[in-house]
Amino acid sequence: MREAMATAEVGDDVYGEDPTVNALEAEVAALFGHEAALFCPSGSMANQIALQLLVPPGTELLCDADAHVVTYEMGAAAAYGGITSRTWPAVGAQIDPDTVAGMIRPDGYWAVTTRAIAVEQTHNRGGGGVIPLATLRELRRVADAAQLALHCDGARIWHAHVADGVPLATYGGLFDTLSVCLSKGLGAPVGSLVVGAADRIERARVIRKRMGGGLRQAGILAAAGRYALAHHVDRLAADHAKAARLAEAIAPFGVLATAVRSNLVPLDLTKASLDAPGLAAAARAEGVLISVLGPRTARLVTHMDVTDAAVDHAAAVLTNILRR
């Protein structure tokens, strides 16, 4: 990947003249069966550009209460897009389309009008859960019936593709826009893309520039993404297997928040002797780093740089701490 970056052919992407960026955008659009894509510096920017394409200022986005777009993006939908958000209770990947349908506000009645629905595949705070294809198809039906747009925060959609075997183009066909990340599991150092119709992506270029995301010789970054797509998608199955091994090791201690479907292992420490910061500190002292998501919630993540030996070490450290 470093070699691909060093030897990348580059140009000025603000003018659409970087051949490596152009190739990456065309490749990703084709993978998802859409007309076009736009390279962005981050997943948060890609998400927020997509939302601005779909939800006019002063109208409403529906998503779940733990969605990345309303939890980890610093209120950007409201701050940049003038978008109001309303959420259904956090259920991770176990979305009830009827609940979503019941929340939709049509035009009129002096209420905030719903314009789009957003889902997250896989679901970050939902423990890497994979939304079933049947659920997504039903959400598409709900959106069509109400003339709403449907957005996918697909930061980890590659994991869902590997876990359930659903073709990327099948996912792409269900959504008006997607954001897909090259650094979540694929190993690229930076970059996400907005995927959608050609006219929307032309508008997205304007929004990206307005948000400070215009890039010059970005081909050195796009080359890393192209390498990742060529070499690192199928190997995500190995990360899933490592996460399953970790889950199996700690399952007897009653701290698994949900079944492990991908590369995330969610921990619910409500009944444990240690809270999440305490567990993280104890694990760090023995060379294992875990993410603290809340006072009693934490997360383990496997990726391409986590070796089998590291998984064994983490399992030994965590089981020793949890049995104290």
Salt bridges, closest charged atoms under 4 A:
ASP12 OD2 - ARG216 NH1 2.94
ASP13 OD2 - ARG208 NH2 3.28
GLU25 OE1 - ARG205 NH2 3.04
GLU27 OE1 - ARG226 NE 3.28
GLU60 OE2 - ARG86 NE 2.76
GLU60 OE2 - ARG105 NH1 3.17
ASP64 OD1 - HIS123 NE2 2.96
ASP66 OD1 - ARG125 NE 3.26
GLU73 OE2 - HIS68 ND1 2.67
ASP107 OD1 - ARG115 NH2 3.17
GLU138 OE2 - ARG141 NH2 2.75
ASP144 OD1 - ARG140 NH2 2.93
ASP164 OD1 - ARG261 NH2 2.42
ASP176 OD2 - ARG140 NH1 3.01
GLU202 OE2 - ARG205 NE 3.79
ASP239 OD1 - ARG235 NH2 2.57
GLU286 OE2 - ARG324 NH2 3.30
ASP308 OD1 - ARG245 NH1 3.22
ASP312 OD1 - ARG245 NH2 2.20
